[in-house]
Amino acid sequence: MTPKENIEVNYKNKKRYNNAKYPIRQPKFLTWLIWFLSKILLFGKKYKIEKVGMEGLKPPYLLLSNHMYFIDFELAAMVTWPHRVNNVVNLDGYYRRPWLMELIGAIGTRKFTTDLHLYRSIREVLSRGDILCMYPEARYSPCGITSYLPDSLGTLVKRCKVPVVVIIHHGNHLHSPFWNFRKKRKVPLHTVATKLLTPEQIEEMSVDEINAALKEAFAYDDYRYQKGNGILITEKTRAEGLHKILYQCPHCMAESKMDSKGTEIFCTACGKRWTLCENGELQACEGETEFVRVPDWFLWEREQVKQEITRGEYAFCDDVDVFSQPRCWKFEHLGAAKLSHDPENGFLLEGEYRGEKYYVHRAPWQNNSLHIEYDWCYVKPFDCLDISTENDSFYCYPTKQNVVTKLAFATEIIYERQLQQKEAERTARREQVRS
């Protein structure tokens, strides 16, 4: 199937939000207010903030943080106070509060799109002598381990020529797991802020070397943190929602048949059950325990998707209910549409709004990852995925259940294959020129 040219949704002269504008410089009083509010929100929680090599460091600098839940912002505010900070924020964070986000100096963007103005805004913030904070994984970590980091991050660091500080939060996922953020757990939090690179080091390093340093610095695993610190999670609902990331049964291999309740996750196809123990380990209720660690099960699923793509068997197609976000005050209900995804075409979304058709195509090289949500609170509490263009975002609720995690895996794997293919082609051309 050959994709057609994109046809935008006709919103009948309603203006889209203009994120191609420079952020204001954060007012100094708001820096104090954000710190004070963060202190209040962290009250009653056991947390530790550690700074490494940051003595005497003053803005401007790039602050790169891992991302597991909203509490990340509160802890980052503790690290950066009393300096001004501009945060890069996905446009869904502006919902019903664009005036507030603009006031605090947020930089609005749409996830996994080519936003040239974002780079200019970043340079503007640094030229003012302030801190630019961004979360390069661009979404919450599904299971408390490192998510996808784009290679373009090294290019950004190289061009900005300012110090780079990396914040790694430990325990935030265990406290508020992406797959069940409504039920908080009593977990000690540990945030480590490290000055990773100086301008002099950046000048001497290649982009590949910078990316390697960033990926090493971003290596984290909340379940190792739990095990290493002897943390016990005793809540009786600690496994509820876990089936959203552990969607494939390793016993019978059935997909999207997993469910969870209380402290157990189980397969509705074959009946096998596992207990999520207080120490974070999995234990089969009967028979073999295929995976003791949640991340190992999660990464095994990713490998299954990779093999499926390699065999040429992967394809997704489903009817979806679509809500779009062209502006910040309201999600437009576009209704039923058809969504498909495959290695050749990428994402294709086709629907009709008020009697006029729209068509969205995102080629495989246009999405290095996928924005997914579990039980998303802004529209309706079910799993969805976001297909964004440069000036619109389409939140798609599949008819099929428990499929968005696999779609995220597939998006990343297909993108990686595209990069490998292009690199192989460049190498072949260089060898041809030499010969």
VEXKOLSE-71846 format. One line per field, with one value per residue (C-alpha): x, y negated, z; residue in three letters; residue number from 1. Coordinates in nm, 3 decimals. Layout:
<nodes>
u	c(X;...)
v	c(Y;...)
w	c(Z;...)
resn	c(ala;...)
resi	c(NUM;...)
</nodes>
This chain:
<nodes>
u	c(0.000;0.137;0.057;-0.137;-0.055;-0.159;-0.497;-0.533;-0.847;-1.068;-1.157;-1.372;-1.138;-1.048;-0.686;-0.432;-0.203;0.109;0.408;0.652;0.724;1.003;0.937;0.947;1.219;1.083;0.998;1.222;0.932;0.800;1.132;1.075;0.706;0.779;1.040;0.793;0.509;0.744;0.844;0.476;0.408;0.710;0.602;0.570;0.781;1.125;1.366;1.735;1.898;2.265;2.477;2.797;3.056;2.819;3.011;3.026;2.826;2.605;2.373;2.358;2.359;2.156;1.971;1.875;1.656;1.509;1.132;0.904;0.625;0.525;0.724;1.035;0.956;0.929;1.264;1.430;1.307;1.493;1.812;1.795;1.672;1.729;1.805;1.558;1.456;1.273;1.125;1.047;0.687;0.464;0.155;-0.081;0.076;-0.078;-0.431;-0.660;-0.361;-0.160;-0.138;0.024;0.271;0.370;0.407;0.655;0.854;0.766;0.857;0.567;0.627;0.464;0.632;0.836;0.799;1.054;1.030;1.295;1.168;1.231;1.605;1.591;1.400;1.660;1.939;1.743;1.707;2.078;2.178;1.986;2.203;1.932;1.885;1.720;1.559;1.438;1.342;1.504;1.319;1.009;0.771;0.738;0.950;0.705;0.893;1.153;1.446;1.604;1.373;1.477;1.731;1.753;2.096;2.000;2.063;2.438;2.408;2.209;2.472;2.750;2.582;2.482;2.837;2.729;2.779;2.553;2.399;2.221;1.958;1.872;1.576;1.567;1.246;1.006;0.874;0.827;0.647;0.416;0.444;0.335;0.099;-0.083;0.008;-0.314;-0.205;0.112;0.354;0.571;0.915;1.227;1.336;1.696;1.780;2.137;2.238;2.578;2.775;2.853;3.025;3.200;3.215;3.585;3.507;3.221;3.453;3.695;3.430;3.252;2.872;2.898;3.118;2.873;2.582;2.778;2.846;2.481;2.354;2.594;2.481;2.115;2.150;1.907;1.688;1.437;1.403;1.779;1.749;1.473;1.672;1.998;1.837;1.620;1.299;0.975;0.648;0.374;0.068;-0.189;-0.261;0.104;0.057;-0.260;-0.197;0.125;-0.037;-0.032;0.343;0.364;0.105;0.242;0.231;0.573;0.404;0.151;0.279;-0.070;-0.070;-0.304;-0.460;-0.284;-0.464;-0.381;-0.545;-0.409;-0.057;-0.092;-0.059;-0.216;-0.294;-0.664;-0.578;-0.384;-0.453;-0.094;-0.040;0.258;0.290;0.470;0.654;0.722;1.087;0.981;1.052;0.807;0.724;0.508;0.221;0.276;0.552;0.849;0.911;1.008;1.119;1.211;1.256;0.985;1.234;1.353;0.997;0.948;1.267;1.181;0.857;1.055;1.272;0.960;0.840;1.182;1.179;0.826;0.936;1.246;1.030;0.809;0.504;0.437;0.140;-0.125;-0.469;-0.763;-1.061;-0.983;-1.173;-0.983;-0.949;-0.724;-0.549;-0.502;-0.537;-0.494;-0.842;-1.029;-0.981;-1.180;-1.366;-1.308;-1.486;-1.410;-1.110;-0.885;-0.529;-0.260;0.110;0.371;0.746;0.698;0.449;0.473;0.150;-0.156;-0.462;-0.769;-1.102;-1.375;-1.471;-1.792;-1.831;-1.473;-1.199;-0.860;-0.551;-0.233;0.079;0.390;0.668;0.888;1.178;0.951;0.886;1.185;0.945;0.577;0.384;0.150;-0.070;-0.235;-0.577;-0.525;-0.703;-0.741;-1.001;-1.121;-0.953;-0.835;-0.508;-0.424;-0.143;-0.060;0.023;0.148;0.224;0.397;0.068;-0.175;-0.191;-0.423;-0.495;-0.616;-0.806;-0.783;-1.073;-0.824;-0.722;-0.373;-0.185;-0.019;0.297;0.364;0.306;0.568;0.817;0.747;0.786;1.132;1.251;1.132;1.305;1.629;1.613;1.572;1.886;2.081;1.967;2.067;2.407;2.461;2.373;2.618;2.892;2.824;2.844;3.175;3.323;3.200;3.373;3.700;3.693)
v	c(0.000;-0.342;-0.613;-0.914;-1.277;-1.395;-1.561;-1.777;-1.785;-2.081;-2.246;-2.510;-2.809;-2.724;-2.817;-2.560;-2.636;-2.817;-2.659;-2.829;-3.113;-3.179;-3.107;-3.394;-3.411;-3.255;-3.533;-3.511;-3.500;-3.189;-3.015;-3.051;-2.963;-2.642;-2.544;-2.610;-2.413;-2.127;-2.118;-2.092;-1.814;-1.619;-1.655;-1.317;-1.141;-1.008;-1.148;-1.224;-1.459;-1.406;-1.638;-1.513;-1.750;-2.046;-2.265;-2.618;-2.529;-2.814;-2.847;-2.826;-2.448;-2.161;-1.952;-1.606;-1.387;-1.041;-1.033;-0.810;-1.027;-1.387;-1.374;-1.400;-1.771;-1.834;-1.672;-1.848;-2.180;-2.095;-2.042;-2.363;-2.610;-2.909;-2.938;-2.998;-2.691;-2.646;-2.298;-2.131;-2.008;-1.803;-1.995;-1.771;-1.931;-2.261;-2.122;-2.384;-2.580;-2.725;-3.062;-2.897;-2.694;-3.001;-3.203;-2.956;-2.958;-2.611;-2.524;-2.347;-2.078;-1.767;-1.436;-1.258;-1.526;-1.741;-2.069;-2.309;-2.592;-2.381;-2.393;-2.771;-2.805;-2.593;-2.816;-3.125;-2.999;-2.917;-3.253;-3.423;-3.240;-3.004;-2.627;-2.425;-2.111;-1.830;-1.466;-1.302;-0.972;-1.187;-0.960;-0.786;-0.474;-0.180;0.046;-0.166;-0.107;-0.325;-0.403;-0.497;-0.781;-0.947;-0.989;-1.349;-1.422;-1.410;-1.659;-1.897;-1.879;-1.939;-2.248;-2.407;-2.412;-2.442;-2.206;-1.900;-1.783;-1.447;-1.374;-1.011;-0.949;-0.618;-0.487;-0.717;-0.430;-0.208;-0.494;-0.572;-0.307;-0.422;-0.124;-0.221;-0.575;-0.627;-0.398;-0.538;-0.320;-0.407;-0.399;-0.603;-0.820;-0.897;-1.164;-1.195;-1.505;-1.472;-1.723;-1.488;-1.703;-2.038;-2.259;-2.169;-1.796;-1.842;-2.031;-1.737;-1.464;-1.339;-1.316;-0.937;-0.968;-1.213;-0.976;-0.688;-0.895;-0.996;-0.640;-0.519;-0.797;-0.714;-0.348;-0.290;-0.011;-0.073;0.297;0.325;0.015;0.190;0.511;0.336;0.125;0.398;0.204;0.389;0.280;0.423;0.268;0.538;0.386;0.368;0.585;0.421;0.282;0.479;0.671;0.350;0.384;0.763;0.834;1.165;1.491;1.663;1.996;2.029;1.732;1.578;1.199;0.945;1.211;1.107;0.949;0.858;0.829;0.757;0.898;1.133;1.118;1.401;1.529;1.566;1.803;2.075;1.979;1.952;1.702;1.517;1.322;0.988;1.027;0.748;0.734;0.669;1.020;1.244;1.593;1.841;1.973;2.314;2.453;2.268;1.900;1.789;1.441;1.336;0.971;0.753;0.584;0.923;1.020;0.677;0.700;1.057;0.924;0.663;0.939;1.132;0.826;0.786;1.146;1.103;0.800;0.984;1.272;1.024;1.119;0.795;0.576;0.395;0.276;0.175;-0.054;-0.338;-0.616;-0.940;-1.258;-1.532;-1.824;-2.108;-2.357;-2.352;-2.412;-2.120;-1.778;-1.740;-1.410;-1.299;-0.968;-0.634;-0.591;-0.319;-0.288;-0.063;-0.015;0.190;0.176;0.052;-0.232;-0.323;-0.466;-0.536;-0.700;-0.758;-0.898;-1.152;-1.461;-1.657;-1.504;-1.569;-1.307;-1.341;-1.129;-1.111;-0.925;-0.898;-0.713;-0.470;-0.720;-0.994;-0.819;-0.701;-0.606;-0.620;-0.817;-0.573;-0.618;-0.372;-0.467;-0.820;-1.071;-1.368;-1.215;-0.873;-0.618;-0.361;-0.285;-0.501;-0.603;-0.945;-0.997;-1.355;-1.576;-1.912;-2.095;-1.833;-1.532;-1.234;-1.025;-0.688;-0.443;-0.095;0.147;0.427;0.444;0.426;0.360;0.021;0.155;0.382;0.090;-0.112;0.175;0.212;-0.161;-0.172;0.150;0.043;-0.294;-0.125;0.100;-0.210;-0.363;-0.042;-0.018;-0.378;-0.327;-0.011;-0.204;-0.484;-0.229;-0.057;-0.389;-0.477;-0.138;-0.181;-0.521;-0.378;-0.093)
w	c(0.000;-0.100;0.158;0.035;0.102;0.448;0.475;0.785;0.996;0.904;1.234;1.063;1.109;1.468;1.529;1.642;1.935;1.819;1.991;1.751;1.991;2.237;2.605;2.849;3.109;3.427;3.677;3.981;4.227;4.048;4.103;4.476;4.449;4.252;4.511;4.794;4.628;4.551;4.918;5.014;4.760;4.885;5.250;5.418;5.156;5.238;4.980;4.941;4.691;4.611;4.398;4.236;4.091;4.096;4.339;4.202;3.889;3.773;3.474;3.184;3.152;3.007;3.265;3.140;3.361;3.347;3.359;3.567;3.707;3.786;4.108;3.885;3.834;4.207;4.282;3.987;4.132;4.452;4.252;4.046;4.309;4.329;3.955;3.673;3.471;3.141;3.098;2.766;2.803;2.574;2.469;2.668;2.976;2.859;2.872;3.031;3.160;2.868;3.044;3.346;3.141;2.944;3.265;3.415;3.090;2.962;2.603;2.435;2.176;2.032;2.105;1.841;1.573;1.392;1.582;1.453;1.670;1.980;1.910;1.866;2.195;2.374;2.242;2.348;2.707;2.734;2.585;2.870;3.119;3.249;3.287;3.012;3.155;2.933;2.968;2.663;2.702;2.624;2.815;3.148;3.179;3.154;3.395;3.573;3.337;3.071;2.780;2.428;2.398;2.053;1.891;1.814;2.182;2.127;1.841;2.063;2.338;2.085;1.945;2.276;2.417;2.781;3.079;3.095;3.422;3.438;3.701;3.771;4.000;4.186;4.341;4.153;3.941;4.244;4.420;4.124;3.851;3.507;3.485;3.807;3.911;4.111;4.394;4.550;4.744;5.043;4.883;4.975;4.684;4.589;4.329;4.203;4.002;3.831;3.627;3.342;3.080;3.067;2.756;2.720;2.722;2.476;2.239;2.229;2.194;1.883;1.873;1.903;2.212;2.369;2.302;2.455;2.769;2.795;2.755;3.022;3.257;3.190;3.287;3.574;3.705;3.983;4.060;4.119;4.338;4.537;4.571;4.658;4.930;5.080;5.009;5.074;4.912;5.132;4.969;4.888;4.545;4.434;4.120;3.989;3.642;3.589;3.303;3.095;3.045;3.088;2.820;2.685;2.878;2.880;2.957;2.673;2.462;2.436;2.385;2.545;2.769;3.088;3.384;3.743;4.082;4.427;4.443;4.143;3.766;3.567;3.217;3.135;2.847;3.031;3.393;3.512;3.794;3.941;4.268;4.279;4.609;4.856;4.743;4.380;4.254;4.070;4.190;3.999;4.210;4.050;3.829;3.682;3.744;3.394;3.499;3.851;3.750;3.593;3.353;3.225;3.130;2.972;2.762;2.661;2.513;2.319;2.175;2.071;1.877;1.717;1.598;1.464;1.261;1.137;1.015;0.828;1.033;1.220;1.127;1.328;1.219;1.433;1.465;1.705;1.879;1.816;2.020;1.886;2.054;1.805;2.091;2.467;2.605;2.454;2.300;1.980;1.951;1.592;1.639;1.474;1.246;1.106;1.236;1.090;1.156;0.972;0.896;0.540;0.587;0.955;1.098;0.885;1.043;0.830;0.947;0.891;1.089;1.023;0.680;0.567;0.549;0.712;0.664;0.874;0.766;0.984;0.803;1.001;1.014;1.156;1.492;1.694;1.974;2.059;2.319;2.496;2.802;3.040;3.182;3.055;3.276;3.038;2.804;2.920;3.147;2.893;2.716;2.416;2.185;2.047;1.679;1.649;1.354;1.370;1.444;1.577;1.808;1.768;2.077;1.952;2.172;2.015;2.014;2.084;2.447;2.595;2.270;2.315;2.482;2.184;1.947;2.135;2.106;1.735;1.667;1.826;1.659;1.314;1.356;1.463;1.156;0.938;1.091;1.042;0.681;0.606;0.771;0.563;0.248;0.336;0.405;0.071;-0.113;0.056;-0.036;-0.393;-0.418;-0.283;-0.535)
resn	c(met;thr;pro;lys;glu;asn;ile;glu;val;asn;tyr;lys;asn;lys;lys;arg;tyr;asn;asn;ala;lys;tyr;pro;ile;arg;gln;pro;lys;phe;leu;thr;trp;leu;ile;trp;phe;leu;ser;lys;ile;leu;leu;phe;gly;lys;lys;tyr;lys;ile;glu;lys;val;gly;met;glu;gly;leu;lys;pro;pro;tyr;leu;leu;leu;ser;asn;his;met;tyr;phe;ile;asp;phe;glu;leu;ala;ala;met;val;thr;trp;pro;his;arg;val;asn;asn;val;val;asn;leu;asp;gly;tyr;tyr;arg;arg;pro;trp;leu;met;glu;leu;ile;gly;ala;ile;gly;thr;arg;lys;phe;thr;thr;asp;leu;his;leu;tyr;arg;ser;ile;arg;glu;val;leu;ser;arg;gly;asp;ile;leu;cys;met;tyr;pro;glu;ala;arg;tyr;ser;pro;cys;gly;ile;thr;ser;tyr;leu;pro;asp;ser;leu;gly;thr;leu;val;lys;arg;cys;lys;val;pro;val;val;val;ile;ile;his;his;gly;asn;his;leu;his;ser;pro;phe;trp;asn;phe;arg;lys;lys;arg;lys;val;pro;leu;his;thr;val;ala;thr;lys;leu;leu;thr;pro;glu;gln;ile;glu;glu;met;ser;val;asp;glu;ile;asn;ala;ala;leu;lys;glu;ala;phe;ala;tyr;asp;asp;tyr;arg;tyr;gln;lys;gly;asn;gly;ile;leu;ile;thr;glu;lys;thr;arg;ala;glu;gly;leu;his;lys;ile;leu;tyr;gln;cys;pro;his;cys;met;ala;glu;ser;lys;met;asp;ser;lys;gly;thr;glu;ile;phe;cys;thr;ala;cys;gly;lys;arg;trp;thr;leu;cys;glu;asn;gly;glu;leu;gln;ala;cys;glu;gly;glu;thr;glu;phe;val;arg;val;pro;asp;trp;phe;leu;trp;glu;arg;glu;gln;val;lys;gln;glu;ile;thr;arg;gly;glu;tyr;ala;phe;cys;asp;asp;val;asp;val;phe;ser;gln;pro;arg;cys;trp;lys;phe;glu;his;leu;gly;ala;ala;lys;leu;ser;his;asp;pro;glu;asn;gly;phe;leu;leu;glu;gly;glu;tyr;arg;gly;glu;lys;tyr;tyr;val;his;arg;ala;pro;trp;gln;asn;asn;ser;leu;his;ile;glu;tyr;asp;trp;cys;tyr;val;lys;pro;phe;asp;cys;leu;asp;ile;ser;thr;glu;asn;asp;ser;phe;tyr;cys;tyr;pro;thr;lys;gln;asn;val;val;thr;lys;leu;ala;phe;ala;thr;glu;ile;ile;tyr;glu;arg;gln;leu;gln;gln;lys;glu;ala;glu;arg;thr;ala;arg;arg;glu;gln;val;arg;ser)
resi	c(1;2;3;4;5;6;7;8;9;10;11;12;13;14;15;16;17;18;19;20;21;22;23;24;25;26;27;28;29;30;31;32;33;34;35;36;37;38;39;40;41;42;43;44;45;46;47;48;49;50;51;52;53;54;55;56;57;58;59;60;61;62;63;64;65;66;67;68;69;70;71;72;73;74;75;76;77;78;79;80;81;82;83;84;85;86;87;88;89;90;91;92;93;94;95;96;97;98;99;100;101;102;103;104;105;106;107;108;109;110;111;112;113;114;115;116;117;118;119;120;121;122;123;124;125;126;127;128;129;130;131;132;133;134;135;136;137;138;139;140;141;142;143;144;145;146;147;148;149;150;151;152;153;154;155;156;157;158;159;160;161;162;163;164;165;166;167;168;169;170;171;172;173;174;175;176;177;178;179;180;181;182;183;184;185;186;187;188;189;190;191;192;193;194;195;196;197;198;199;200;201;202;203;204;205;206;207;208;209;210;211;212;213;214;215;216;217;218;219;220;221;222;223;224;225;226;227;228;229;230;231;232;233;234;235;236;237;238;239;240;241;242;243;244;245;246;247;248;249;250;251;252;253;254;255;256;257;258;259;260;261;262;263;264;265;266;267;268;269;270;271;272;273;274;275;276;277;278;279;280;281;282;283;284;285;286;287;288;289;290;291;292;293;294;295;296;297;298;299;300;301;302;303;304;305;306;307;308;309;310;311;312;313;314;315;316;317;318;319;320;321;322;323;324;325;326;327;328;329;330;331;332;333;334;335;336;337;338;339;340;341;342;343;344;345;346;347;348;349;350;351;352;353;354;355;356;357;358;359;360;361;362;363;364;365;366;367;368;369;370;371;372;373;374;375;376;377;378;379;380;381;382;383;384;385;386;387;388;389;390;391;392;393;394;395;396;397;398;399;400;401;402;403;404;405;406;407;408;409;410;411;412;413;414;415;416;417;418;419;420;421;422;423;424;425;426;427;428;429;430;431;432;433;434;435)
</nodes>
